[in-house]
């Protein structure tokens, strides 16, 4: 018997008419946000693992008429890491450079395009392993779980798999 835990999942949506947004909030307790005009919904779901949590949420959003594009990786900068962990930017710079907490190497950046970005779930895993306080009320999908679910979503959009 597997133990279920509560996962926080942020889904990127293709479009979001007002009536569907209202349903996501009322029926699923979702928090809707938009970045550069792209709609996202953040939801909580109990499941034995992150993949199952995400797939359950995708199914529920689709049942309500939403169109899910992907699970968001929640990329963060050094400044955002500092803010979320309650640390200084200098401490985060030292962690990322391997100057502090060398026994627990900081995760590699997920994106290096003029600015370094880390997947927040990787940072949380590192913080827990290195005894930094983190809000553990909810679990996050690992970068691998997000990649698997996004692959499944993409495969469903391709004619060869449909």
Secondary structure, 3 states (H helix, E strand, C coil): CCCCEEEEEEEEECCCCHHHHHHHHHHHCCEEEEECCEEEEEEEEEECCHHHHHHHHHHHHHHCCCCEEEECCCEECHHHHHHHHCCCHHHHHHHHHCCCCCCCCCCCCCEECCCEEEEHHHHHHHHHHCCCCCCCCCEECCHHHHHHHHHHHHHHHCCCCC
